[in-house]
Amino acid sequence: MEQLVLHFLNGNHFWLSTDRCIYWQEQNILIVSDLHFGKTGHFRKNGIGVPPNIFKEDLQRLIGCIAHFKPQQVIAVGDLFHSRANKEMELFSKWRKDFSQLTFNLVKGNHDILKDDWYADNNIIVHQEEMMVDGFSFIHDPTIDQQQTSNYIFSGHLHPGVMLKIGSKQKLGFPCFHFGEKIAVLPAFSR
């Protein structure tokens, strides 16, 4: 586990990890966004060259976060998966069976297009647009009008990052968390 940064919000402790997740101490919840499991298989099937081990590395990192924080539940704020079923999703199903005691919530994102019974078979609780916990809302797309809630919002979808200019021609991009007055946007968990 990499270094953690503590962020206080509405009397709650949120631990931000360089592993691109947030641990909500008071609720014992791990919050992640945009895991995009299945994207490696989808891209490679469509002739787009990506390293074959991205899924395994991301799943191992998720397992590491769960082992470190020991949450009672996970909230994925959208895009848990990237496309239709493929080999990576079979491996994810095996992982869910191994971690079946962990409550897993998904607030559906634009890429979460699997059939409802697939989520049910894998013990994933699906929230169509929003999940609320103790004065906080969890959504996927922060650009959708959220005026109907007075809750602080956690979202994903935008994959926030910062760009650093190195010298005259080189730039390096890094994922980041973005906290505003009423909304926080998580970086994509997927690498």
N, C-alpha and C positions, 0 to 999 in steps of 0.2 A: 504494500500500500504506500502510495506516494504521500507527500505532505498534505495536510488538511488546513483549511482556513475556516474559522468560525464566523458565521454571519448571523446576527441577531435580527429577528423580524417579528413584530407583534408579540414580544415576550417569549419567543421560541428560539431554540438553538438549531441552526442549520449548518451542517459541516459540509463544505465544498471540497471535493476531491479532485486532484489532477487526473484521476481516472474517469473524469467526466460524469460524476454522479453527485447527488446530494443526499446526506443522511439527516433525517429529521429526528432529532434526539427524543423529544417529548412523546412522539407517536411511534417510535421505533420503526420508521418507514424509510426505505431506500427509494429515491426518485431518480429515474433515468428517462432519456428521450432519444428517439431516432436511432434505435439499434440496427435497423435495416437488415435483420437476419434474412438470409436468402439472396442478398444482392450479388454475392460472389458468383454463385451458380447461375443466376439470371444474366449477369453481364457476360460471363464466359460463354454461356449458351448462345448469346447473341454476338459473339465475335469480339467482345471488348476485353482486352488484356488486363486482367487484375490479378494480383497475387492470390494463389489458391488457399492460403492459410488465414485470411482475414477473419472469416467466421470463427474459426477455432480460437484465434487470439482474442477476439471480442468476447466470446463465451467464457474463456478462461479468466479474462479480466472481470466479467460479471460475477463469476464464481468467487474470485478473490475479494471483491467488494462485499459480497454476501458473507464470506468467511470472516472478514474483518469487522463488519458492523453488526452481524447477526440480527438482521431485521426480522420482524414478524411478517412484514409484507413488503412487496415491491409495487410501486406505481410507475408504469411506463406511459409517458404523456405523448403517445402516438408513434407511428411507424415502427412498431416492434418488428414487423416483417417488411420485405421490399416488394414481393411479387407473389405469384401463385406457388403452390407447393413444389418443392424440389428436395434434393438430398439433404441440404442444410436443415430444412424443417423437420426431417425425420430425426436428425441428430438432436435438434432442439426438443422434440417430443420425448426422446430418451432422457434428456437432461431433466425435463419437467417431472418425469416419473421418479427420478432419483431425488428431486427436491419437491416432492408433492406436498410436504407439510408447510411449505412457504406459500402464503397467499399471494397471488400474482394478479394485479389489476392492469387492464389496458384501457386507456382512453383512445378510442380509434383515431387513427390518422389517415391521410389520403392514400397511403400505401397498404393499409391494413384491409385487404380485399378477400381474405379467406372466408370460407363459409362458416356460419355461426357454430355448426356442430364441430368443426375442427378446433375452435377455441374451447368449447365445452369439453371435448375429449381430452384436451391438454390442461384442464383445470385452470383456465384463464377466465377471470371475471371481466366481461366487456362492458364498458361505459361508452355509449354512442357519441356523446359530445362533451360531457363534463363529469367530473367526480368531485365531490365536496367532502372535506374532512376538517372539522374543528375551525371553521372560519377561513379556510383556504380552498381555492378552486384549482382544479387541474384540467387543462384543455390542451389540444394539440396546436392549433393555429392561433397565435396571438393577434393576427390581423383581423380576425372576425370580431365584430362589435360586441364587447363584453360589458356594456353599460348596465345590463340587468343585474349584475352582481356587485355587492359592496365588498366581497371577499378579495383578499390578495390572490393573484393568479400566478400559477407556475405553468409554463408552456414550453414547447419545443418548436419544431418545424423550420425555423429560420437559420439554424446552424451558425450562431454568432461566432465571430472570430476577430482577431486583430492582425493587422499586417505591419510588419516591421521592414523598413528599407535598410538594407545592408550595402553600403557602398553606393556606387552610382547606378548599378544595373540589377542587383539582386534584391529580391523581396522574400521574406519568410512569413507564412501564415500560421497562426496558432488559434486553436479553439478557446473560447472563453465563456464565462457566465455573464449575463447582463441583468442587472437589477435596476428596475425603475421604481417610481413612486407606487404604482399599483400592480406591476407585473414583473416577473422574472422569466428570462428565456434561458433554457439549458443548452449547452453545446450538444451536438450529436455524439452519442456514445460510440457509434461506429467510427472506425478509423478510415 
